[in-house]
Amino acid sequence: MNNIIRVRIQAVMLLFLTTIIGAGKVNAQNPIIQTIYTTDPAALVYKDTLFLYTGHDEENSTWFTMKDWHAYSTTDMVNWVDRGSPLSLETFKWAEKDAWASQCIERNGKFYWYVCANDKNSHGMAIGVAVSDKPTGPFKDAIGKPLISGGWGYIDPSVFIDDDGQAYLYWGNPHLYYVKLNSDMVSYDPSAGPVKVSLTEEGFKLRILNANNTFAWAKSINGLESHTVKSKTDDKYYWYVSATDKITNRKVIGVAVSDKAIGPFKDVLGKPLITEDLEKGNINPTVIWDESKQPWLTWGTSELRYAKLDKDMLSYDQQSGLQRIPADKQEWFSNQIKGTLNSTEKRFTTFEEGPWIYKRNKLYYLFYPAGGVPEHLAYSTSQSLSNPHWAYGDTVMAVIDNRGAFTNHPGVVDYKGKTYLFYHNGALPGGGGFNRSVCVDELSFNADGSVREVAPTAGIKKAAGSINPFMRVEAETIAWEVGVETAGDPVKGVYVTEIDHGDYIKVRNVDFGNGAKTFEASVAVDLGGKIEIRLDSLNGKVAGICVVKNSGGLQNWNTRTSRVTGISGIHDVYFVFKGGEGQLFDFDWWRFKK
């Protein structure tokens, strides 16, 4: 486990809570983890428990600064047990930085955690795999090197084991790849993969909004032969696309303008921009810029041509006209064109990154963040994974406007009779595009198998189980908290720390049955204080007060006991911490007695 996890958000959290507190009762459940920033959720159901694996955005990041991965678990979908950080960049000797999206899966009693990270040898992104005998680790590097290397875009691995036992590993940004894993889960046949999935209009929908209706003069367009660029003079976007003129039935190049990268675009010319010197094959219109910021429109495959665009980006220099690229400039032009292949300007369909495979009623679903940026979530379906032909479905979750992040990342899993969609937003105080937080909502399907769009909510309302308070419950079992943090060491495990006056932990759906008489808490005390046990709201009935006196310091753990009254049935329990100024004590576990 890692050392103390420090994300101090108490003051701003209290301000944040003013928007979600009514009559003293906290209704928020999303984001489901509040002690750190979490991202890229991946859920695994093993036996009766759902395990959640996440990335970790470092506090105050201005980039995707991520050094480790974290694990959580639940049996009721509302209380989450912090399992610490069983995996980090240090697990992989070949990894340099960028502990980005991951997924863990179980096979034959072992747990395989697929991650992506920057390879210190190639200085590009690669996919590795760690293995453990337990879902919470410890994990070790399974093969001592990357499983798959490919540089930028080899990110966001997602693993799926089909009913016939064949395992698949998907990944990619902006391209989509997969391999069939061998039964050992840590190798594959290089002669059979990786396979690059064809991102067709049918499978993943054109990225440009209303693309096929942009040009009234066009018989058809080829949205996979296009380029969207932002002008360096007027801050507008220009879309150059291969099309067929409905009058001449010849290939042409059209151009349209928009205030947004994905449109919708407006055809201000009302006619094609380029009508001559076009090959019958791939036109591939591409705009490149020289050192003087002069834009050039290029096209063609075997024979490249170009036109010097005017500043308005809607016309070209008539004096120089349309020309073949001379031999002494072909290499420069070719290199500039190749440089656009992985750019956002050359992403033709909505697929962005973060694939997630899910199967229901013999139909395969591919959930993914869809572009442009900010991302929404979408899905496509296929009748097969061994020979997939994806068909675009629809939007699963629209862009999150209220406290969203500019990225999103889906994870879909069935648990206790329901289907859940995990995703992330930027809703915690200080959150945003580089400080994200994992959320969960229910996902449902129509009778024809299509996915109903999910609107982000405050969280799961009805618990899928209850907490038994008469068994030891880890203090890091949290539905909602304010002010506290978690820490861990190899001997003690994870515990709650940084407890100050006014901090609290909420635990939902605690079933006291016929009643409880006493309360126990394992604590290590610095200043000391007390734990108020309140029912059903932050200002609810006080069922008991556990006085926490000095135990000889934060390294000395002991058990404190107090009487409780008036507790029976099912309640939400608030542990409200009171005391003087400074850190009061650490908190490891609690239990009630009948």
ABEGO torsion letter per residue (X at the ends): XBBBBBBBAAAAAAAAAAAABBGGBBABAOBABAABBBBGBBBBBBEABBBBBBBBBBBGBABBBBABBBBBBBAAGABBBBAEBABBAAABAABABGBBBBBBBBBGGBBBBBBBBBBAAAGBBBBBBBBBABAAOBBBBAAGBBABBAEBGBBGBBBBBBAAGBBBBBBEOABBBBBBBBAAGABBBAAAOBBBBBBBAAAAEBABBGAAAABAABABBBAABBBBBBBAAAGBBBBBBBBBBAAAGBBBBBBBBBABAAOBBBBAAGBBABABGBBABBAGBBBBBBAAGBBBBBBEBABBBBBBBBAAGABBBAAAEBBBBBAAAAAAAAAAAAAAAABAAABABABABGBBBBBBGGBBBBBBBBOBOBBBBBBBBBABAABBBBBBBBBABBBBABGBBABBBBBBBBBGGBBBBBBBBAABBGBEAABBBBBBBBBBBBAAGBBBBBBBBAEBABBAEBBBAABBBBAABBABBBGBBBBBBAAAEBBBBGBBBGBBBBBBGBBAEAEBABBBBBBBBBAEEBBBBBBGBAABBBAEBBBBBBAGEAABBBBBBBBBBGBBEBBBBBBBBBEBBEBABBBABBBBBX
